[in-house]
Amino acid sequence: MTGMLPYGRQSISEDDVAAVADVLRGDWLTTGPQVDAFEADLARWTGGVGVAAVSNGTAALHVAYAAAGVGPGDEVVVPPMTFVATASSAVALGATIVFADVDDETFCLDPAAAAAAVTSRTKVVAAVDYAGHPADYDALRTSVEGSDALLLADAAHSIGGTYHGRPVGSLADLTTFSFFPTKNLTTAEGGAVAALDPALLKRARRFRGVGVVRERDDLRFPDEGGWHQEVHEFGLNYRLPDVLCALGRSQLRRLGEFTARRGALVARYDEALADLDGVLLPHRRSWADPAWHLYPIRVLDGRRREVYDRMRAAGIGVQVNYIPVHWHPAFADLGYRRGSCPVAESFYAQQLSLPLYPGLSDTDQDRVIDALTAAVRGGPVRSAA
C-alpha cells in the first residue's frame, strides 16, 4: 500500500533550499535584510499595502488585534467556521468574543449577522476567507458603518486571491496571513499583517518587536546615546527570521503557479464529482477569484463520519475544517452554547476537505475521486497497492 495522501502539503524546490542555504552562510540569520525584502515582495501581492512579517499565523492575528488597540472591555466579532486562533488571540488581549454566523454558500462571515453583532463596544469585526474564497468585504464595510470598529480579514487561506478584481490584503483595514506548510505558500512557520493605515502598520511592527522604539523622533529621551531604545507599549517577540523570509521570498516567486495548479485541481474535482449524489461541492461567487486552500465538500444524510473513516482507511487523508470555535471546551467554559450559529454548525456536521496541494498529481487526485465515489455509494473502497 502506498502512503497516506495528505489533505495539504508544502511544495519545496531546490531554489527554496538554495535560498535558505545562502542566508545560513551569511551574516544575518534574523533582523536582517531578508525581512525587509520579504515584506516588500509580499506588498506586491497586496496591491502595495504595507506588510509586517511575523513568526506564525496566530502571531499575525495577535499582532493585528494589538495594533487595533483591542483590550479588556472590547468586543471582537468572529465567525465560528475558522481555526480557534482567530478568536483566542483576541481573548489573549482581554477581549470578549461575539460569534456571528456564516452565509450558507461560501461559509464566510455573513454581513447581516455581523451587522447584528456590532455594538458600541465592538473594536474589530474579523472575517475569514474560508477555503480561500474572499468574504464579501463591501457588504461587511456596510455592516460596520456608524461604528468605530475596524474590519479585519483573516486571509490565512487566500493570499493570491481577488475580490471584484482587488487583491486580498487590500480589502480590510487589517489583513493577516499564515505561511504554515499546508497553506498557499510556506515559510515553515510564519505569517504577516497588512495594514491600510501606516499608523496601524507601525503599531504592528512595534508589537512584533517587543514594543521597542528606536526612531529618534519618537524617543522620550533622544539624547541618551546611540545605544538608547525605549518601550512605550508592551509587545512580544514575534519576529520572522531572515532564514525563513528567504524561503518565503523564493516561494512567492511560485505563488502564481501554486494558485493556478490549485485552481486546476478544483476544476477537476468539480467536473468529476458534479453528478455524485449525496455530496455538495463548494460554491464560488461571481465576484471572487479564490486562491483555493481547501476543497470543502458536504457529505449529506448524516454520513460524514462514515465517509471520513472509509477514506482514511483507504489511505486518503481527508480532514474536517473546522470544529465550530464556540464548541471548544475553552469557550464552552466561558458560557458559549451550541446552537447559536446554526449555519456554521450544520455545515460542520457535513464538511469534509479533500486533498488539495500543488504537488497532487492527476493520478493521485483520481484515486481520491474513486475512493470518495465508492465511499458515498457504499461500494468497496480499495487501498492503493
PyMOL commands that set and color helices and strands:
alter all, ss='L'
color gray80, all
select helices_A, chain A and resi 14-24+33-43+57-67+85-91+111-117+130-132+137-144+198-208+216-218+242-252+255-273+304-313+325-327+329-332+342-350+362-377
alter helices_A, ss='H'
color red, helices_A
select strands_A, chain A and resi 50-54+75-78+96-99+122-128+150-154+162-163+166-167+174-178+191-195+212-213+230-231+279-280+288-289+295-299+351-354
alter strands_A, ss='S'
color yellow, strands_A
deselect
rebuild
show_as cartoon
